[in-house]
Amino acid sequence: MVELQIPIERLYIPLSLNYEIEKPNLVEKLCDKILNLLYKSENPSILADYYTKNFRMESDFLKLVENCHDKVNLYETFMGKGILSGDESRFVGTYCGKLSPNSKIEESFNESDFILQIGSCVNEVNYGFYTANIPKEKLVEMNQDYISIQGEIYTNVSMMQLLPVLSKRIDSNNLKISKNYPKNLNLIREAELISKTPKNLLPLSENDFHDFLQNFIGKDDILIIETCSFMFSTHDFILHGGRMIGQFFYNSIGYATPATLGASIALKDFNLPGRVITVEGDGSAQMTIQEMASLMRYGATPTLFILNNDGYTIERVIKGPHSSYNDIAPNWNWCQILKTLGDNKDSTNSTKIHTKNELNKLMSDSSITEGSKLNLVELILDKFDVPSRLANQFS
């Protein structure tokens, strides 16, 4: 097989990225069923989920939302962040079961009598440790593998075939107006959540960083979140048109740095606006540290926030707070890493942050706010400091 010659003609034929409707009659029939349920609903909701992005269905999804003419409430899942901007007049919040940013979001979502979930991705992180239980009689679920209508599953049609047709056929004149809730409940922090915030031994906390990062993200930015304790702080983020990337399927650590390289090259190759902003724990960063050399090699200019909390803090919360298997090789000099990996032209910046005040001063650093240089920002955090939501989940 190694010596077998293969014709090269196929290399010059552009790939078709269009989805073909193979069973148009079935698609129309299912559209009829879904629209009939939707038009009968007194309090319908639309839930934007992860696979909408991965299968390039965002424009069809947004067309569906537009054609509802502000009559239907909008939610996103944790992994579905970035499909909706969060600025829509009907955007209620991020639904993630008991891990929703606050109980009002979960309560309002549960009051829906019809839920259209597009791009569904069922896993433990996206479903709030499986506390997101949507009754099947309320649910129409669409993804790349099947369509489910009130529990009846169709495996021979997908959202890629159905959603474009549905977005064109929906008639807002037949829609009833969903119950009104305060816009963007993600912004409400419950007193009980704040009161349970751990008392930190060091002057900088992950909650401080949460507030900073929410103000730091711009409309065209790409936020890359490692599987780490801080991941649980991002459920209530509003991206305002930005995007979020994370490895939340198998929660493999070390994903964020190579993902940063890919996202940075993509922005550069397609001449797109925005910055790449990465948040990664020190233990995760040690797994794929060599890709920081690749960032410099290819002239990438992301901002890397390294959470230096002396080990696997997320694991300390789950099991073994003082166990040696949650420790890592200590005392890395993170602010010298880029020099070690080849920056001999001072083309990068490295900064160590100890306090909230020092962190906020980064907002006046043009190389960071403009994304003109590769920046590594080391945040010194206590080894037991975690976001309030994670602390409450395991308390």
Secondary structure as UniProt FT lines:
FT   TURN            2..3
FT   HELIX           9..12
FT   HELIX           24..40
FT   STRAND          44..48
FT   HELIX           51..54
FT   TURN            55..56
FT   HELIX           58..67
FT   TURN            68..70
FT   STRAND          73..76
FT   TURN            79..82
FT   TURN            89..90
FT   STRAND          91..94
FT   HELIX           97..99
FT   HELIX           103..110
FT   STRAND          114..118
FT   TURN            124..131
FT   HELIX           136..138
FT   STRAND          139..142
FT   STRAND          147..149
FT   TURN            150..151
FT   STRAND          152..154
FT   HELIX           159..169
FT   HELIX           172..174
FT   HELIX           185..187
FT   HELIX           191..195
FT   HELIX           206..216
FT   TURN            219..220
FT   STRAND          222..225
FT   HELIX           229..233
FT   TURN            235..236
FT   TURN            240..241
FT   STRAND          243..246
FT   TURN            253..254
FT   HELIX           256..269
FT   TURN            270..271
FT   STRAND          276..281
FT   HELIX           282..287
FT   TURN            288..290
FT   HELIX           291..297
FT   TURN            298..299
FT   STRAND          303..308
FT   HELIX           313..318
FT   TURN            321..322
FT   HELIX           324..326
FT   HELIX           334..336
FT   HELIX           337..340
FT   TURN            341..342
FT   STRAND          348..353
FT   HELIX           356..360
FT   HELIX           361..364
FT   HELIX           366..369
FT   TURN            370..371
FT   STRAND          374..380
FT   TURN            383..384
FT   HELIX           388..393
//
